[in-house]
Amino acid sequence: MIIESDFRAPWWARNAHLQTILPKWLRRAPACFEAERLELPDGDFIDLAWNRRPSEGGMTPLVVLFHGLEGNVHSHYAKGMLAHLARQDQDAVLMHFRGCSGEPNRQLQAYHSGATEDAVFLLRTLHQRYPARPLLAIGWSLGGNMLINVLARHPDLPLRGAMVISAPLQLAACSERVGRGFSRVYQEYLLRSLRGNLLAKREALAHARDHWSREQIRAICTLREFDEQVTAPLHGFRNADDYYRRCSGLPLLRHIAVPTLLIHAADDPFMDQSVIPQPGELSPRVRLELSRHGGHVGFLHGAPWRPRYWLEERVTRWLAERPADSHRAPLP
């Protein structure tokens, strides 16, 4: 099902780039969270950020958050959502992808748009810890595309519902789009982080130096080049195109059995129209709410002197809409 979103951009923030950039600068408060390190079966680790630790005997939902490319708990959307959910007395935990919490991970491999193993391990671990709590998941951008891979490829997971925000459902098209026009600013911003983290890993892991020189890393100037030279070979793909084809979320939407809400803005400057699915590409459990404006993980509204974050308001309504047994019930 595809419906028009009720988000309406205000007169002062109808530009896609303003929607994308302003929230980062408007949210200056530090992130408040409790950290936990989760050891993984392969000897690596992921770091978690809790807005508060849930009681073991509780039965209220637990919301699991997955950030975007090179994001972390300090990303404006993540820290804002954790704080918002805490104000709603809603327990939530954010999973940092490997290497994104400020410390290089132990393995040469890190994360990518289709790397589901860590998320699956976390969800199963949380279910074992809190078996009475329904698990819900929210993913932004790369984390949203990864979450779609989780939903489609692991239908046995104890997830009761999911929300996917501004996801790059066609990875190849998105890698091209972010290299055009003003969007190159976003590409360079992400590449600075990607190159910096790879250089740090090269210093931390001796065998990483066998793969790339400092000069090779610094010479990477597009996201496609990074995926061709780093992501694909490290994670078992033939090349960037093979990675994009096998991990793009769009072809997987028809296979999702968990009630899932997609949030997307048609003017997202990270993407083009190819990421917007057609009705026939959605399973009966997937609903797309499409807005004309909103940018990339933006959705800012209200007055300029008192802006509001529509995504947080939509999440509050989404939580209230969840039926008692949302794993079996249709979407509201």
C-alpha positions in Angstrom: 0.0 0.0 0.0 1.3 3.5 -0.9 -0.4 6.5 0.7 0.4 10.2 0.8 2.2 11.2 4.0 0.6 13.8 6.3 4.0 15.5 6.7 3.9 19.1 5.3 7.1 21.1 5.0 6.8 24.6 6.4 7.3 27.6 4.1 10.8 28.3 5.5 12.1 24.7 5.0 10.7 23.4 1.7 14.1 23.0 0.2 15.4 19.4 0.3 18.9 20.5 1.4 17.6 22.7 4.2 15.5 19.7 5.4 18.5 17.5 5.4 21.1 19.9 6.9 19.2 22.0 9.4 18.3 19.2 12.0 22.0 18.5 12.4 22.7 22.1 13.4 19.5 22.6 15.5 20.1 19.7 17.8 23.1 20.7 19.9 22.3 18.9 23.1 24.6 15.9 23.9 23.4 12.4 23.7 22.4 10.8 27.0 22.7 7.0 27.1 24.0 4.0 28.9 26.7 2.1 27.0 27.0 -1.7 26.7 29.5 -3.7 24.7 28.1 -6.9 23.2 30.6 -9.6 22.3 29.9 -11.3 19.0 30.3 -15.0 18.1 33.2 -14.3 15.7 35.3 -12.5 18.4 34.4 -9.0 17.4 32.0 -6.6 19.2 29.3 -4.0 18.8 28.5 -1.2 21.1 25.0 -0.5 22.2 23.5 2.8 23.5 20.5 2.5 25.8 18.2 5.3 26.7 17.6 3.3 29.8 17.9 -0.4 30.7 14.6 -2.2 30.7 13.4 -4.3 33.6 13.6 -8.0 32.9 10.0 -8.7 33.9 8.4 -5.9 31.8 6.0 -6.5 28.9 6.1 -3.2 27.1 7.8 -3.0 23.7 11.5 -2.6 23.3 12.5 -0.5 20.3 15.8 -1.3 18.5 17.4 1.4 16.4 19.8 1.1 13.5 21.7 4.3 12.4 22.8 5.3 8.9 26.1 5.2 7.1 28.9 6.4 9.4 26.3 7.4 12.0 26.3 6.8 15.7 24.5 7.7 18.9 25.5 11.3 18.5 23.9 11.6 15.1 21.1 14.2 15.4 18.3 11.7 14.5 19.6 9.0 16.8 20.1 11.1 19.9 16.9 12.9 19.3 14.9 9.7 18.9 16.5 8.1 22.0 15.6 11.1 24.1 12.1 11.3 22.6 11.4 7.7 23.4 12.7 8.1 26.9 10.3 11.0 27.4 7.5 8.7 26.3 8.6 6.1 28.9 9.6 3.9 26.0 12.7 1.7 26.3 15.1 1.8 23.3 18.5 0.7 22.4 20.7 1.8 19.4 23.1 -0.7 17.8 26.3 0.8 16.5 27.5 -0.9 13.4 31.1 -2.3 13.8 33.6 0.5 14.0 31.0 3.3 14.4 31.1 3.8 18.2 34.5 5.6 18.2 36.7 2.6 18.5 37.9 0.4 15.5 36.4 -3.1 15.6 38.7 -6.1 15.8 38.0 -7.7 12.5 39.1 -6.3 9.1 35.4 -6.6 8.0 33.1 -3.8 9.2 29.5 -3.3 8.0 27.5 -2.6 4.9 23.9 -2.2 3.7 23.2 -5.9 3.6 25.3 -7.1 6.6 22.5 -8.6 8.8 24.5 -10.9 11.1 25.1 -8.5 13.9 21.5 -7.2 13.9 20.1 -10.7 13.9 22.4 -11.7 16.8 21.3 -8.6 18.8 17.6 -9.2 18.2 17.9 -12.8 19.3 20.0 -11.8 22.3 17.4 -9.2 23.4 14.6 -11.8 22.9 16.4 -14.2 25.2 17.0 -11.4 27.8 13.4 -10.0 27.7 11.2 -12.8 26.3 7.9 -11.0 27.3 8.8 -7.8 25.5 7.7 -7.3 21.9 10.6 -6.2 19.8 10.2 -3.3 17.3 12.8 -1.9 15.0 13.6 1.4 13.4 16.3 1.9 10.7 17.4 5.1 9.1 19.1 5.3 5.7 21.7 2.5 5.4 20.3 1.1 8.6 16.9 1.0 7.0 18.1 -0.9 4.0 19.9 -3.3 6.3 16.7 -3.7 8.3 14.8 -4.6 5.1 17.4 -7.3 4.5 16.8 -8.6 8.0 13.0 -8.7 7.6 13.1 -10.4 4.3 15.9 -12.9 4.9 15.2 -13.8 8.5 11.4 -14.3 8.8 11.8 -16.3 12.0 13.0 -13.4 14.1 10.8 -12.3 17.0 10.1 -8.8 15.5 6.6 -7.4 15.8 6.9 -4.4 13.6 9.4 -2.2 11.8 9.8 1.4 10.5 12.3 2.2 7.7 13.2 5.9 7.1 14.9 7.3 4.0 16.4 4.0 2.9 18.6 3.8 -0.2 16.6 0.9 -1.7 18.5 0.9 -5.0 22.1 1.2 -3.9 23.6 1.6 -7.4 21.3 4.5 -8.2 21.9 6.2 -4.9 25.7 5.9 -5.3 25.3 7.8 -8.6 22.9 10.4 -7.3 25.0 11.4 -4.3 27.8 12.3 -6.8 25.8 14.9 -8.6 25.1 18.6 -7.9 25.0 19.8 -4.4 24.7 16.2 -3.1 28.4 15.9 -3.6 28.7 17.8 -0.3 27.1 14.8 1.4 29.3 12.4 -0.4 32.5 14.1 0.7 31.2 14.4 4.3 30.6 10.6 4.4 33.9 9.9 2.6 35.9 11.9 5.1 34.5 9.7 7.9 34.9 6.4 5.9 38.5 7.2 4.9 39.4 8.4 8.4 38.0 5.2 10.0 39.8 3.0 7.5 43.0 4.8 8.1 42.5 4.3 11.9 41.8 0.6 11.3 45.0 0.4 9.2 47.0 1.6 12.2 45.1 -0.7 14.7 45.3 -3.9 12.6 48.7 -4.9 11.2 47.1 -7.1 8.5 45.0 -4.2 7.2 48.2 -2.6 5.9 48.5 -5.5 3.4 45.3 -4.3 1.7 45.7 -0.6 1.2 48.3 2.1 1.5 47.5 5.4 3.0 47.8 6.9 -0.4 45.2 4.5 -1.9 42.8 5.3 0.9 43.2 9.1 0.6 42.7 8.8 -3.2 39.2 7.4 -2.9 36.9 10.2 -4.0 33.4 8.6 -4.5 31.2 6.2 -2.5 31.3 3.9 -5.5 35.1 3.8 -5.4 35.0 3.0 -1.7 32.5 0.2 -2.3 34.6 -1.1 -5.2 37.9 -1.0 -3.4 36.9 -1.7 0.2 33.3 -2.8 0.8 33.0 -5.4 -1.9 36.4 -7.2 -1.5 36.2 -7.2 2.3 32.7 -8.8 2.4 32.8 -11.4 -0.4 31.3 -9.5 -3.3 32.8 -9.5 -6.8 32.7 -5.8 -7.1 30.5 -2.8 -6.2 27.8 -3.7 -8.7 27.5 -7.2 -7.2 27.2 -5.7 -3.8 24.6 -3.2 -4.9 22.6 -5.9 -6.7 22.6 -8.4 -3.8 21.9 -6.0 -1.0 19.5 -3.4 -2.4 16.2 -3.5 -0.4 13.7 -2.8 -3.1 13.5 -6.4 -4.6 13.1 -7.7 -1.0 10.0 -5.7 0.0 7.6 -8.2 -1.5 9.0 -10.9 0.8 8.4 -9.1 4.2 5.9 -10.7 6.5 6.3 -8.3 9.5 4.2 -5.2 9.5 6.5 -2.5 8.1 6.1 1.2 7.6 8.3 2.9 5.0 8.8 6.7 5.4 10.3 8.5 2.3 10.5 12.0 0.8 10.3 12.3 -2.9 12.9 15.1 -2.8 15.5 13.1 -0.9 18.8 14.5 -2.2 20.6 11.1 -1.6 18.4 9.3 -4.1 16.4 9.5 -7.3 12.9 8.2 -8.1 14.1 4.7 -8.7 14.1 4.0 -5.0 10.3 4.6 -4.7 8.6 1.2 -5.0 5.5 0.5 -7.1 2.4 -0.9 -5.3 3.1 -4.4 -6.9 6.6 -4.4 -5.3 5.2 -4.3 -1.8 4.1 -7.2 0.3 0.6 -6.8 2.0 2.5 -6.1 5.2 4.4 -3.1 3.9 3.0 0.4 3.8 4.8 3.3 2.2 4.0 6.8 3.4 5.4 9.2 0.7 5.8 12.9 1.1 6.6 15.6 -1.5 9.2 17.2 0.8 11.3 16.2 3.8 14.8 15.7 2.4 17.0 12.9 3.8 16.1 12.0 7.4 14.8 15.5 7.8 11.0 16.1 8.1 11.3 19.3 10.0 8.2 21.3 10.6 6.6 23.9 12.8 7.7 27.6 13.2 11.3 28.6 12.5 11.7 29.8 16.1 10.3 26.5 17.4 11.0 23.7 14.9 9.5 20.3 15.5 10.7 16.9 14.5 7.9 15.1 12.6 9.6 11.7 12.6 9.5 11.6 16.4 5.8 12.5 16.4 5.2 9.8 13.7 7.0 7.2 15.8 4.8 8.1 18.8 1.7 7.5 16.6 3.2 4.3 15.1 3.8 2.9 18.6 0.2 3.7 19.6 -1.1 2.0 16.4 0.6 -1.3 17.1 -2.0 -3.9 17.7 -1.7 -6.3 20.6 -0.3 -9.0 18.4 1.2 -7.0 15.5 3.1 -10.0 14.2 -0.2 -11.5 13.0 -2.5 -8.5 12.6 -2.6 -6.4 9.4 -1.2 -2.9 9.3 -3.5 -0.2 10.7 
